[in-house]
Amino acid sequence: ESQYLGLTRWDMETGESKDIRPGDPEGHIGARRNWTTWPDLSDPYQRLGNAMEPANWDGPYIISPHDTNTLYAGTSRLWKSTDRGDT
């Protein structure tokens, strides 16, 4: 888990990983479309602001004991995925 409730699912057999981020169907936080640029014409460097749902480093997440494909994650809202965080 990381800032903005970034979760990662690891496949222990293949070593592959999948980023899971509530509110972002692609699971990416660094992609251009997930960042807001605040233009300042007097500043040649653009400041980036995160457009993701606000969350703490220690935001709660739960794997359902009834269906292991269902994940719940908490920010200022409750997020639910029924496909292990793929969407």
C-alpha positions as CSV (number, residue, x, y, z in Angstrom):
1,E,0.0,0.0,0.0
2,S,1.2,3.5,-0.7
3,Q,0.0,7.1,-0.8
4,Y,-3.4,7.7,-2.4
5,L,-4.3,4.1,-1.5
6,G,-2.1,2.5,-4.1
7,L,-2.4,-1.2,-3.7
8,T,-0.4,-3.8,-5.6
9,R,-1.5,-7.4,-6.3
10,W,1.4,-9.8,-6.7
11,D,1.3,-13.2,-8.5
12,M,3.6,-15.3,-6.4
13,E,4.1,-17.9,-9.2
14,T,5.0,-15.6,-12.1
15,G,6.2,-12.5,-10.2
16,E,3.9,-10.3,-12.2
17,S,2.2,-7.4,-10.4
18,K,-0.9,-5.3,-10.9
19,D,-1.4,-1.8,-9.5
20,I,-4.8,-1.2,-8.0
21,R,-5.9,2.4,-7.5
22,P,-9.5,3.3,-6.6
23,G,-11.1,5.7,-9.1
24,D,-8.6,5.0,-11.9
25,P,-9.6,2.2,-14.3
26,E,-6.1,1.7,-15.5
27,G,-4.6,1.6,-12.0
28,H,-1.9,4.2,-12.8
29,I,-1.1,7.3,-10.7
30,G,1.8,8.6,-12.8
31,A,0.1,8.8,-16.1
32,R,-0.5,12.2,-17.5
33,R,-4.2,12.0,-17.4
34,N,-4.2,11.4,-13.6
35,W,-2.3,14.5,-12.8
36,T,-3.5,18.1,-13.0
37,T,-1.0,20.8,-14.1
38,W,-1.3,24.2,-12.7
39,P,0.0,26.6,-15.3
40,D,2.1,29.5,-14.2
41,L,3.5,31.5,-17.1
42,S,6.2,33.1,-14.9
43,D,7.5,29.7,-13.8
44,P,9.1,27.5,-16.5
45,Y,8.5,24.4,-14.3
46,Q,4.9,23.2,-14.0
47,R,3.6,22.1,-10.7
48,L,1.7,18.9,-10.6
49,G,-1.2,18.2,-8.3
50,N,-2.7,14.8,-7.8
51,A,-6.2,14.4,-9.1
52,M,-6.7,11.0,-7.4
53,E,-9.1,10.5,-4.5
54,P,-7.5,11.7,-1.3
55,A,-6.4,8.9,1.0
56,N,-3.9,8.2,3.7
57,W,-0.8,6.0,3.5
58,D,-2.7,3.6,5.8
59,G,-6.1,3.6,4.2
60,P,-8.1,0.4,4.9
61,Y,-8.6,-2.4,2.4
62,I,-10.3,-5.8,2.9
63,I,-10.5,-8.9,0.7
64,S,-14.0,-10.3,1.1
65,P,-14.0,-13.6,3.1
66,H,-17.0,-14.6,1.1
67,D,-15.6,-14.0,-2.4
68,T,-11.8,-13.6,-2.8
69,N,-12.3,-11.7,-6.1
70,T,-14.1,-8.8,-4.1
71,L,-11.9,-6.1,-2.6
72,Y,-13.1,-3.1,-0.5
73,A,-10.9,0.0,-0.1
74,G,-11.5,3.1,2.0
75,T,-10.7,6.7,1.2
76,S,-13.3,9.4,1.9
77,R,-15.6,6.9,0.2
78,L,-15.9,3.1,0.1
79,W,-14.6,1.5,-3.1
80,K,-15.5,-2.0,-4.3
81,S,-14.1,-4.2,-7.0
82,T,-15.5,-7.6,-7.9
83,D,-12.6,-8.6,-10.2
84,R,-9.6,-8.4,-7.8
85,G,-9.0,-4.7,-8.6
86,D,-8.8,-5.1,-12.4
87,T,-11.5,-2.4,-12.8
